[in-house]
Amino acid sequence: AILKPEITDLVAPVFTEIYVGETANGTATFSVANASAVEVVLSGDDAFSIVSEVDGAVEVEFAPNAAGTFNGVLTITADGVVTETINFSASAILKPMISDLVAPVFTQIYVGETANGTATFTVANANNVDVELSGDAFSILSNSESSVEIVFTPTTAGTFYGTLTITADGVVTETINFSASAILKPEITDLVAPVFTE
C-alpha cells in the first residue's frame, strides 16, 4: 500500500487593478504530499500566462488588452490521480487620456485692462479632472471638464507666460503653455493752447 497523493493549502494569486496595456504578477501557492510528479495547467482567459513554477509556487502574469474582469483557473494534478483547482480573477480599466489640447488666445491689450481666453481639451476614462494655473497676470475665471476660461490682467507692459496643467485621476498630466502681451496706453499730456495777441 502507498499513501495517496495530497494537494492542500491552496492560495490563489492576487492582482491589483491595472490599466489596459500594463502587466501585473500574482503568485499561487499550494502544498503537495506523497507525490513524485506534479503538473500545473492554466486555463481561462488568455490575459493570463505562467511565468514560473517552482516547488508549489506558480507565478502568473496578467496582461490584459481590453478593459474588464478576467478569470483564470490553475489545475494541479499529483501523480495523475489527484486534482485540485485554484480559481482567480483580475480586472483592468482603460487608462485616462488627455488630448486635443488648445491654448487660449489673447489679443494685445493696454496695461490695466483685462482680456479673456479659453483653453480647451478632451479627457477620457477619468473620474476626476484637476486644473492648475501658473504664471503672473493670469487667473482662472471658470472651468469645466473640457475647458478653462482664463483672465489676463496685466499691471505692467510686456509679454507674460502661463501654463495650465491638467491632471486626470491623479495619474495622467498634460500642460498647455500660452502667452499674452500688454502695452502702455498712449497718453497725450502737457497740452498748451496757442495764444494770440490782439
Secondary structure as UniProt FT lines:
FT   STRAND          6..11
FT   STRAND          18..19
FT   TURN            20..21
FT   STRAND          24..33
FT   STRAND          38..44
FT   TURN            46..47
FT   STRAND          48..54
FT   TURN            55..56
FT   STRAND          57..62
FT   STRAND          68..78
FT   TURN            79..81
FT   STRAND          82..93
FT   STRAND          97..102
FT   STRAND          109..110
FT   TURN            111..112
FT   STRAND          115..124
FT   STRAND          129..134
FT   TURN            136..137
FT   STRAND          138..143
FT   STRAND          147..152
FT   STRAND          158..168
FT   TURN            169..171
FT   STRAND          172..183
//
